[in-house]
Amino acid sequence: MIIKTIKVNQPDYPELLKQIYDPPKELYVAGDLKAIKNYPLAVVGTRKMSKYGEKITYSLIRSLSQYGLTIISGLALGIDGVAHRAALETNTKTIAVLGSGLNSIYPAVHKSLAEKIIAKHGAVISEYPPDTEPSKWTFPARNRIIAGLCLGVLVIEAPKKSGALITARFALDQGREVFAVPGNIDNPNSEGCNYLIKMGAKPITCPEDILESFNIEATQNNKKEILADSPEEELLLKILNQEPTHIDDLIKTSKIETTKIIACLTLMEINGKVKNLKNGYYVLNN
């Protein structure tokens, strides 16, 4: 396994992760992180999943696979492992975030899964040096990275005391979307999801619910061509892509005056050319 180190001030460091309260000073990466630019969605849940949770995970990821999303999870047993496998089976890029070093894959039974992720041009990453062993402290800290890398966190099945809910709380704190699959009110594995929905998470009953939040057309097969209506738009269209870009970076790169760039982005959003992801982040709407 070839491991490279990416420091927080280097250009390859994921832009969304850079914006959280306490981003890792460096990431240890095996594989290719480029996929993080394609609508990153975290999929998390309980290790003790039911057949229902497994079925829903496969179903949603298979349906979402045609829209170019990247699936992020924690390589744990249960929902995490199924999310990675479903992504691999549908040629969807996936990224695993570890609570240990890359030379200490945990659980050990998922070492081959990690290798498949890397082989399929995804990535396995950690903030811990390669030989770091897992501990009860490293996993909660890992969850902030899962939330920080994505545009939204989907909790599929989770009891009320679950690491998945920790990830959801990090997502809320970081201004990311939180999605939850509703479940039976008498099922302990549904308590966490139903609680999140009561607290304002978006209930997910079909793939279109997620696509709508990411402003992806459910009938989309090919990227639409976006034409510029002004020199400013033309410049911004060269900078923007599916990776969220902060308005401060747009101003810095384009050298367009702040008032002009705000007006231009507003008009582009009205005309459906860009998507405002809140907190100053924009992506192309194609």
N, C-alpha and C positions, 0 to 999 in steps of 0.2 A: 504494500500500500504506500503510494507516494503522498506525503503530507506536506502541504505548503502553509506558510503563516501569512495572514493578511492583517496588517495593523489598521487601527481605526482611521488614521489619516491618509491611507492609501486609496487610490481610485477604485480598486476592486472591492472594497468594503461595501456591503449592502447599504444603500442610501436610507431605507426605512429604519434599519436597525441603528443607524448612526443618530437618529433623532430621539431615541428613548432616553429616559432619565439617567440610566447607568449602563451605557453600551459596553460590551467587552472591549478591553483595550486591544486585544488581538484575537483572531479566530484561527483555529487549526482546521484546515480543509483538505479532505480527500475527495477528488472528483471535480466537477465543473459547477460553479455557482452562477453561471450566466442565466440559468432558468429562473432565477429569482426575479427577473424582470418581467415575467409573464403572469400577471394576475395571481400573485401568491395567496393561497388559501390554506390556513392551518386546519387540520382535521384531527380532533383529539377525543378521547373518551376513556372509559374504564378498562382496566386490564381483565376484569371478569365479565366480559361481554356475553350477551345472550345471542341466540340464533337470530333474533330480530335485529339486534345491533349490527351483527355481521352482515346480514342481508341488506340493510339500509346503507351501510358504508359502501359496499360493492355497487349497489344500484346508483347511488348519487354520483360516485366518482366515474363510473362507466358513462353515465349520461353527460357529465361535465367534461369528459375527456376531449370531445370534439371542439371545445372552445378555447383551448390553449392555456388553461390554468396550470399552475404549478402547485403540487400538493406538499405541504410541510407537516411533519409530525415528529414524534419523539422516539421512534424505533422500539417502543415498549411492547409488551405482550398485549393482546386484546385489540381494541379499536385502532391503535397506532399501527401495529403490524399489518392489519388488514388494509388500512388506508394506503400504506406503501405498496403492498402487493397488488391492490386494485389498480393503482397508478401504473405500476410496471406492466401489468397485463394489458393495459390499454395504451401503451406507449406514451403515457403522460409523465412528464418530468416530476421527480420527487426529491425532496431534501430531508434528511434525518438530522435532528439536533440531539446530541448525546449529553447525558449527565455524567460522563466519564471521559477519559482520554481516548483517542482514536485507536490506541493499541490495547485498550481494555474494553472492548465492545460489551455492553450489557443491555439485555441478557445475552449470554454467550450463544444461546440457540439462534440468535438473530445475526450472527456474524456473516453467514452466507447471504442473508437478506441485504446487509450493508454492502457486501461485495457486488451484488446484482444492481443495487442503486447506482453505484459508481460506474459499473460497466455500461449502464443505460444512460450515461451522461447526466446523471443527477449528482448529488453531493452528500457526504456525511461530514458534519462539522461539530466542533466543540470549542468552548472557551478555555478548556483545561489542557495542560501539556499532555502529550500523547500517552504517557505511562500512568496517568492519574487514575486511581481506582474509584469506582462509584461509592457514594455515601448518601445518607439520608438528607444531607444538606445540599448536595449538588443538583438534585433533581428539581426542587422548587426554583432554584436560581436559573436552571436550564429553561424553565417554562417562560420566563420573561423574554428569552431569545426567540422562542417559537412565536410568541405573540408579536414581538418586535419586527420579525421578518415579513409579516403578512399584512394584507389589506383587511382581512377578517378571519375570525376564529369560528369554526363550526364544531360544536359539541354534540356528538351523536348519542351517546349513552353514558350517564355518569351518576353515581350516588352523590348525596349532598357533600360528603367529605371526600373529595376527589382532587387529584392533581389537575384534572381537566378544568375544574372550576377556578383553580389558581391561575391557570393560563387565561381563562376568560376574564378574570379580574385584572390581570396585567393588560389585556387587550383594551378593556374599558379605560384604564388609567392612561393608556397610550393613544387614545382616540381612535381605535380601530373598531370595525364592525364586530358584533357578537351575534352568532346564529345558534339556534338550538333546535334539535329534533324533539317534538313533544312525544310523551309516552304515557302509558297507563298510570293513573294516579295512585294505584296500589302496588306499583312495582318500584322497589328501592333503587333500581338502576335508572329510573326515570326522574327521581326526586331532584337531582341537580339540574337537569334540562328544564323541567317544569318550573323550578325556582328561577332560573335565568330568564325564562319567558315572562314570568310575573314581574321581574325586575326591569323588563324592557328589551330583552334580547328578541331578535326577529325569529318567529317560528318558521321552521323549514319543513314543508311537506312535499316539495318537488324541486328539481334542479333550477327551474325558472325563478324561484324565490332568491337564489344566490345570484344568478345571472342579472336579475333586475337591479340588485344592490350594486353590482359591479358595472352596471350600465352596458351589459353585453346583450345584443339582440339574440333571442333564442333561435331565430331562423338563420343566423349568420353562418355562411359557409366560406366566404372569402372576405378578406379585408377590403373595405371600401376605400376608394381614393378620396383624399381630403384636399381640396383646392384652396389656395390662399386668396383672400380678397384684398390684401394690402401687403406692402413690403414687410411690415411688422409681423403679420401673420406668417408670411413665407419664412421669415427667420425663426419664429417660434416653432413652426412645423418641422424644421430641420433639427431642432433640439429635443422636442418632446417625443416620447415613445410610450410603450406599455409599462415602463418603470416609473413610479411616482417621482416627480421632480418638484422641488420646493420653489416657490415664486422668487425667493432670494437668489437661488441658483440661476433661474431664468434671467433675472435682471443682470446678474454678474456676467453670465455668458453672452447674452444678446446685446448688452450695453444700451438697451432701450430704457428711456426714462421711466421711473416708477409709475407715474400717473398714466403714461401711455400704455404701459404693459398691463396695468390693471384694467383699463378700458378695453384693451384688445382681448384679454383673456375672458372678460365678461361677455363681449360680443361673440367670441368663439364658442363659449359655453351655451349661449342662447341659440346659436346656429348648429349646435350638436357636434362641434368639431373637437371639443375637449371635455373632459369630465373633471369636475372639481371634487376632490376626495376629502375636503375639509382640512383644517389646520394648514392651509397654504399649499397643498400638494395637488398637482395636475397630471393627467395622463391623456394620451390621444384617445379619442372616442371611436376606435375602429376595431 
